[in-house]
Amino acid sequence: MSKDVIKNLKPALLWKYFYEISQVPRPSKKEEKIREYVIDFAQKHSLEFVEDKVGNIVIKVPASKGFENKPTVVLQGHVDMVCEKNKGTNHDFDNDPLTLINEDGWIKAKGTTLGADNGIGVAAGMAAATDPDLQHGPLEILCTVDEETGLTGANALKPGFISGKILLNLDSEEDGAFYVGCSGGVDTYGVFELELTKAKKDHEPFEIMVTGLKGGHSGLDVKAGRANAIKLLAQLLNRMNDVKFSIAQISGGSKRNAIPREAEAVILIDPKDKAKVQKIVKLFVQDSLLEFNTNDGGLKISFTKKKDKVKKVFTKPFSKKIIRTLLALPHGIMAMSADIPDLVETSTNLATVTMEDNLLQVGTSQRSSIESAKENICNSVKAVFKLADASQILLGDGYPGWKPNMNSEVLKSSVEVFKKLYSKEPHIKAIHAGLECGILGDKYPGLDMISFGPTIQGAHSPDEKVNIADVEKFYNLLKGILKEI
């Protein structure tokens, strides 16, 4: 791919590093190649670095001349990315570089997630470390791993890995805003042992596919009222009560922190019922579009004959159990904040359905800025799984929220810099997502933190894009804050 896509973009140094990062495969839990790139960057610029056992890297950058006695500032971002692609897109996230597109003032990727979350933040840290025009005190560029699938890197940090007492998290997605708080979260899984029986010989397999939805980040985009492909699939199957069908396969979603864009099932029916099912599907699409047309109007549901032979299907009681479980599981906003306008306080995401090794697993994710509310919605999800007699109910490690500190010194300084640069007040916000700041504040008590970044839309989906003009504003703001500190 040609570098022409970033030609003449400003700041050139940041875009150079972002382009290079986009050419390095970096799925969560498979960060070997991007870690090699970060280490190579440090060595090329003769910068001291330390790597811990899980793969987190901190690069130590000497102060600019005359700024040696200033406080050390940590610039923090994560190196992994969510790997989502559109159906029909031929892309191997383990090996292929991303194909960048420059369109209408935005950078995006061809058919895949872009990884601006958080490649832009990492690139900004690298640019700050090597920009000859940037004035700063000592810097520590902290690159964490596996943020997207469990905040593993941040959770594994040890005392002393960073020394700075001021931290700028570069993993926010809204121009003109400083984030000072975030929600905590936990993942809850229900595991079911498959109950199978022989497929009827006179029944034929058909595939139902729910596609065309926007998906998006399960925290940031939950307010958008978008459809959940798994929910829609369960609702459709529930409508087929007067059709004798059996389920051979069912799956949907791909990430615990993404609203499911696609879901599919293979069902077996009497060929004579094909027209009846087609009619049910058509009416269901019409009804669903009435519900979601404004917020998520791209819904498509296909119903196609499959050639593969199917020997085993779900028993009828097991089919009913799974459909009813998916219908009963809560999804979306549970409560809005009474203290911060327009902030989602508590939500839950019905995220994934997978089948493997004679097990069916349903994955969900709960978020809240209030610990007790997070626990309550988690218990509601667990109760559904218990009522459905799940063979196992599993919980992720979870992560803490980040309580806002409106008296933060770095916040005060950053607000003043913003006003000088742009002659207006920035927005001070909390975010309904799991920033690593919650864990970092827990690991390093007394850390003074804010989070900011350029405008990124569609994170965690193939629609992800970053605003070119806002990247320049973001970097100018970072430079101003570092000089002020």
C-alpha positions, -999 to +999 in steps of 0.1 A: +000+000+000+013+035-009+021+060+018+003+086-004-028+081+018-010+102+046+009+125+023+008+161+035-012+153+066-003+172+097+014+165+121+036+146+097+055+128+124+024+114+142+009+103+109+042+086+099+041+065+131+004+058+127+009+045+092+038+023+103+017+009+132-012+002+108+012-021+088+020-042+118-006-069+128-016-065+164-047-084+175-053-085+212-033-113+229-011-115+197+010-084+202+044-099+194+049-080+162+038-046+175+059-051+206+089-057+183+081-025+164+079-005+197+113-019+209+128-013+175+116+023+177+132+028+211+165+013+200+166+034+168+163+065+189+187+053+216+160+055+242+160+034+274+131+009+276+119-018+299+095-047+291+077-067+317+066-104+317+033-098+300+047-075+273+040-040+286+067-016+275+078+017+290+102+039+270+120+066+290+126+099+272+150+125+285+138+160+291+142+188+266+171+212+274+161+234+303+132+212+314+153+186+333+138+196+367+102+193+355+080+164+368+080+132+348+049+127+327+036+093+316+020+092+281-001+060+280-018+040+253-025+004+243-009-014+214-036-040+206-067-034+184-101-048+180-101-069+148-135-067+130-141-070+093-171-070+070-185-102+055-166-109+023-135-089+033-104-110+027-081-099+055-059-119+079-055-098+110-026-121+122-005-114+091-019-087+068-013-049+070-043-026+071-053-008+039-058+029+048-082+052+030-082+090+030-118+101+024-138+133+031-115+145+059-113+111+076-088+082+076-104+047+077-095+012+066-108-009+037-134-033+051-118-036+086-114-018+119-088+010+116-071+006+150-070+043+156-082+030+190-055+032+202-029+034+174-033+072+173-025+075+210+006+053+206+017+072+176+013+105+195+035+092+222+062+082+197+059+116+180+063+134+214+094+113+221+111+123+189+097+157+180+126+182+180+102+212+184+084+198+214+094+211+249+089+187+277+102+174+310+111+137+314+086+114+297+077+078+301+058+063+271+038+034+286+025+009+260+002-017+274-010-049+259-044-067+256-066-037+266-094-047+244-101-083+256-095-079+293-072-050+302-046-078+309-016-055+305-028-028+329-038-054+354-004-070+354+016-038+360+039-039+390+050-012+414+079+008+401+073+001+364+066+038+359+079+066+381+058+095+369+030+109+391+012+126+362-004+105+335-020+115+302-041+087+288-043+091+250-072+067+245-103+089+243-123+096+211-139+130+213-122+163+202-126+191+227-132+169+258-111+159+288-122+127+305-118+124+342-137+093+350-148+059+336-170+029+343-158-003+357-168-036+341-171-074+343-178-101+318-203-129+326-206-161+306-231-189+306-219-223+294-244-250+282-236-286+274-251-293+240-281-316+240-283-332+206-304-357+187-304-372+152-315-349+124-347-359+106-339-375+072-367-356+054-356-322+067-331-300+049-306-274+063-311-237+057-289-208+069-303-177+085-279-148+085-285-114+102-262-088+087-260-051+078-261-037+114-237-009+126-225-026+158-200-005+176-185-001+210-207-016+237-201+013+260-196+044+239-223+035+213-249+020+237-268+054+237-272+052+199-300+026+202-285+002+177-299-033+171-282-064+185-279-091+159-281-119+185-313-105+200-328-102+165-319-138+156-335-151+188-366-130+182-369-144+147-365-180+158-391-174+185-416-163+158-413-196+141-434-215+166-458-229+141-429-243+119-413-276+129-376-267+128-345-278+146-313-259+153-280-274+141-258-243+147-261-209+162-235-181+166-232-144+168-209-115+177-172-117+181-160-094+209-173-090+245-170-052+241-187-048+207-224-047+200-230-077+177-234-067+141-240-102+127-255-135+139-264-168+121-281-201+126-284-233+106-319-248+110-335-279+095-370-277+081-394-297+060-388-284+024-426-278+022-422-251+049-397-231+030-422-205+017-437-201+052-403-194+067-395-169+040-427-151+047-419-150+085-384-136+077-398-109+054-424-098+079-398-098+107-374-076+088-402-051+081-412-051+118-376-047+130-369-018+106-399+000+121-381-003+154-346+004+143-348+022+110-336+056+123-308+042+145-298+011+125-316+009+092-292-014+074-307-047+086-306-076+062-316-112+069-309-139+044-325-174+043-306-198+020-304-235+014-272-252+025-256-282+007-238-297+037-253-328+053-264-323+090-264-354+112-271-339+147-294-311+158-304-295+192-332-314+210-364-295+211-362-287+248-326-274+244-336-253+214-363-236+235-339-231+264-313-213+243-338-192+225-356-182+257-322-175+274-312-151+246-346-134+248-344-130+285-309-117+289-309-079+294-292-058+268-285-020+266-289+009+290-300+000+325-296+034+341-285+070+333-263+090+357-282+114+380-251+135+385-235+139+351-259+149+322-262+125+293-238+099+309-249+062+308-243+049+344-251+012+339-254-010+309-251-046+298-241-061+264-253-095+251-221-099+232-214-134+218-227-169+211-202-196+202-203-234+198-171-255+204-162-289+219-198-299+226-205-266+245-225-235+237-213-204+254-231-171+257-209-141+265-221-108+281-204-077+295-216-054+323-205-018+329-212+008+356-196+038+372-211+026+405-196-006+418-228-018+435-248-012+403-223-032+383-227-060+407-265-058+406-267-061+368-241-088+368-263-107+393-294-102+370-274-118+341-263-147+363-299-152+374-310-157+338-283-183+333-292-200+366-329-202+356-318-217+323-298-244+341-265-234+326-238-260+333-213-233+342-215-196+350-181-179+346-170-144+356-141-124+341-116-107+365-134-073+361-118-039+364-124-009+386-139+024+376-121+057+378-136+082+401-135+118+389-111+143+406-123+177+397-095+193+418-068+176+396-038+198+390-031+183+355-068+189+346-065+226+357-034+231+336-048+213+306-080+233+307-059+265+306-039+253+277-070+243+258-086+278+263-054+295+251-052+274+220-089+274+210-105+304+229-133+282+244-139+259+273-133+222+269-159+197+280-151+178+312-166+143+310-167+108+323-170+079+299-191+048+298-162+026+289-133+009+306-103+031+303-071+017+318-070+048+341-092+030+366-066+002+369-037+025+368-051+047+396-056+015+416-020+003+409-003+036+415-022+055+442-020+093+439-015+093+401-029+125+387-046+116+354-067+129+325-077+112+292-081+129+258-079+122+221-091+132+186-125+124+172-128+087+164-162+073+152-173+037+148-146+022+171-146-016+173-164-019+139-153-017+103-169+017+101-141+031+124-126+063+112-105+092+127-109+128+119-078+142+102-082+178+114-089+167+149-057+147+150-037+179+144-056+197+172-051+167+195-013+168+190-011+206+194-030+202+227-006+174+238+024+196+230+009+226+249+001+205+280+036+190+281+052+224+279+028+238+305+035+210+329 
